[in-house]
Structure formats: C-alpha cells, structure tokens
Amino acid sequence: MTLRLLTYPALSRSQKILITAQLSGVPIEVDQNVTPEQLAGMTIQGRCPVLQTPQGNLSESNAIVRFIARKAGQGNPIYGRNEFESALVDSWLDFAMNDVDIPATLWIAPILGWMDNNREVTQRAMGDLKKACKIIDDHLKTETYLVGINDYC
C-alpha cells in the first residue's frame, strides 16, 4: 500500500505535507474527494488531513510532515541530520503553527467568508503575523535556512 493523503482542495495544512513529500522524494497519492462521513471513523478528530499508511491512519499535519520526513531516511537532511537539528525543525514547525497559521487564518477567514469579521480580532491577527514575519526575517538575515547548513541545495 502506498501513502494516501485524504484532504480537501486547497487545504493549507495539506500543502505543507505535499511540499515535504516532494522535497523528500516520498510518493503520495492524493484524494481530494473526501467527505466528513468518510473521515468520521478514520482518526480521533475525524478531520482532514489524514494520511493512510500500511500501519494505519495518521492525522494532524505536523505529525504527518514529521512522519514523511523521517520516512525519507538517513542522508536526506529535510528533518535534520541529527537529533538536535530535528528538534530545531520541530521548533520551527510549532512556531509556524502557533505564530503564523493561527493569525493568518484569523486575518484571512473573514475575507473568505469563513467567519464574521471582528475588527479587533483582525487587527490583532495582522499585528501578530507581522511580528512572526519579523522573527523569520531577522533569523534569515544571518542564516540561509531556518535549520541546517548551506550544503543542502
């Protein structure tokens, strides 16, 4: 059985999974025709994305990203070349989820009609996202990559 990603079209959490798979050389089939009824018993949460593997189903995008990066194996530095670098990758994944994904969603969701527009929430989200971008920008002023050394590419 190959790896199969169940998702909705254009789900941002699935995009990072697909990017990781492509950079890692790990093939994944994608099924974007999933229904909430199909998802109900597949994971504890019953929501997308879900990665079907020979061992069972995985949920939560960061867990799936880590699984794929580890599956790429030794010699592929996408998840770090040692335990310390892997922990640094984990730190950036958590930062992205908490400091980028959440404010970006709170800023964009009202524009897309996914939630009511609360000006105070939107303004705070914009400020939080700008802070996160500054952290990334400041880091990249002295580093080529978020984690690792320049010999990856």
C-alpha positions in Angstrom: 0.0 0.0 0.0 1.3 3.4 -0.9 0.8 6.5 1.2 -2.5 8.2 0.5 -3.4 11.7 1.7 -7.1 12.4 2.2 -7.8 16.1 2.1 -10.0 18.9 0.8 -8.9 21.0 -2.2 -6.5 23.9 -1.3 -6.3 22.9 2.4 -3.2 24.8 3.6 -2.3 22.2 6.2 -2.1 19.6 3.4 0.1 21.8 1.2 3.0 21.6 3.7 2.6 17.8 3.7 2.8 17.7 -0.1 5.8 20.0 -0.2 7.6 17.9 2.4 6.8 14.7 0.4 8.1 16.3 -2.8 11.3 17.6 -1.2 11.9 14.2 0.4 11.2 12.1 -2.6 8.4 10.3 -0.8 5.5 9.4 -3.2 2.0 10.2 -2.0 -1.4 9.6 -3.7 -3.8 12.5 -3.1 -7.6 12.1 -2.7 -9.4 15.4 -2.5 -12.9 13.9 -2.8 -13.2 13.0 0.9 -16.4 13.6 2.8 -16.9 14.3 6.5 -18.7 10.9 6.8 -15.6 9.1 5.5 -13.4 10.9 8.0 -15.6 10.2 11.0 -14.0 6.9 12.0 -10.6 7.3 10.5 -8.9 9.3 13.3 -9.8 10.6 16.7 -10.5 14.0 15.4 -12.3 12.9 12.2 -11.0 15.7 10.1 -8.5 16.4 7.3 -5.8 15.9 6.6 -5.5 12.1 7.0 -2.5 10.0 5.8 -3.3 6.4 5.2 -0.3 4.2 5.7 0.3 0.4 5.7 0.5 0.7 9.5 -2.7 2.8 9.9 -4.0 6.3 9.6 -2.2 9.4 10.8 -3.8 12.8 11.5 -2.6 16.3 12.2 -0.4 18.0 9.6 2.7 18.4 11.6 2.7 14.8 12.7 2.3 13.7 9.1 5.1 16.1 8.0 7.4 14.6 10.6 6.5 11.0 9.5 7.2 11.7 5.8 10.5 13.5 6.6 11.6 10.5 8.8 10.5 8.1 6.0 12.9 9.8 3.6 15.6 8.2 5.7 19.2 9.0 6.5 21.1 11.2 4.1 18.0 13.3 3.5 18.5 16.3 5.7 15.0 17.7 5.4 14.3 16.7 9.1 17.7 17.5 10.3 20.9 15.4 10.2 20.9 14.7 13.9 18.6 14.8 16.9 19.4 18.5 17.7 18.6 19.6 14.2 15.4 17.6 14.2 14.4 19.4 17.4 15.1 22.7 15.8 12.9 21.7 12.9 10.2 20.8 15.4 10.6 24.2 17.0 10.0 26.0 13.7 7.0 23.7 12.9 5.4 24.6 16.2 6.3 28.3 15.7 4.7 28.2 12.2 1.5 26.6 13.6 1.1 28.9 16.5 2.6 32.2 15.3 1.9 32.1 11.6 -1.0 29.8 10.8 -3.3 31.0 13.6 -3.0 34.7 12.9 -3.0 34.2 9.2 -6.3 32.2 9.5 -7.9 34.9 11.7 -6.9 37.6 9.2 -8.0 35.7 6.1 -11.0 33.8 7.2 -13.4 36.8 7.3 -12.2 37.8 3.8 -13.1 34.3 2.6 -16.4 34.3 4.5 -15.4 31.5 6.8 -16.1 33.7 9.9 -17.6 37.0 10.9 -15.3 40.0 10.6 -14.4 41.3 14.1 -12.2 44.3 13.5 -10.3 43.9 16.8 -9.5 40.3 16.1 -8.4 41.1 12.6 -6.1 43.9 13.7 -4.5 41.8 16.4 -4.0 38.9 13.9 -2.4 41.3 11.5 0.0 42.6 14.2 0.8 39.0 15.4 1.6 37.9 11.9 3.8 40.9 11.3 5.7 40.0 14.5 6.1 36.4 13.3 7.4 37.6 9.9 9.9 39.8 11.6 11.2 36.9 13.7 11.7 34.9 10.5 13.2 37.8 8.6 15.6 38.5 11.5 16.7 34.9 11.6 17.3 34.8 7.9 19.5 37.9 8.0 22.3 35.7 9.3 21.2 32.2 8.1 20.5 30.8 4.7 17.9 28.3 6.0 15.8 28.1 9.1 17.7 25.0 10.2 20.9 23.3 8.9 23.8 24.4 6.9 24.1 25.7 3.4 25.1 22.4 1.7 21.5 21.1 1.3 20.8 22.5 -2.1 
